[in-house]
Each structure stands twice: as C-alpha cells, then as structure tokens.
Amino acid sequence: MDIQELHLVATRCIGECNVVVVEEETEETVRNWSDASNWPNEVVPQEGDDVEIPSGWNMTFDIAETPILNSLTINGYLFFSDDQD
C-alpha cells in the first residue's frame, strides 16, 4: 500500500479574531464530490487543483481514488462516504 503524507493546517480566524462571525445556513441537500454539476466550473476536481468547499455547502466525498490536491479549503461541511475506503 502506498502511504501518502497528509498535512493539515487549521485556521480559526484570519486577521482580527474578535470580530463577529456570520455563519451561512447550510444547505439541506447533499452534494456528491463525484458529480460535476456540483462544482462551479462543472468539472470534478483533479490532481493538483486548489479546491474550496464554500460556506453553506454540504459535500460528501464519494470517490474511490483520491486525487492529490494542491490544497483543500473547507468552509462548509465535508463528509466521507461509508461506501468507499
């Protein structure tokens, strides 16, 4: 099995940390990562891409082969499918 390194960088706030945070309501529908229509450019993210899950999105990572992304910013919700390893 190939082992990949995963680097996580978490940021609670950017700039002034004592500002009021306005949270966007999370959508009730669930977006599947594998469905191109769920992405702004209608293309499923590919290896080397910078990917953002915007605030308010409810995304399920439902693909078997994980592309090695340049970055992944999660401002909404990202869940992992129970149907994939």
Steps between C-alpha positions, in 0.01 A plus 500: 500500500626846410509734798446869435573784738210715605572851622214670682506870572205631701418867529235621740509860389687722261595850609305629798377206705251699702271588208147365472486195275193477281421139432322411179216251524603154381306365205273202565597317183817293490746555218707206378864577423482271195214698337646766272176703516578571868811701413499862377687416177315165464827304518582256781824615672813340358851435630687825572185713533428754773155402628258688726186370666318834543310599811150357489593195290431147623742278300558124512836367380379196308786400269726196528822656370600818681683749279801667660374856526718808536268629773156436647323779688189392689271788596184289484465132588687205349398145589655174385277236344465172686493327162870574427827408669 
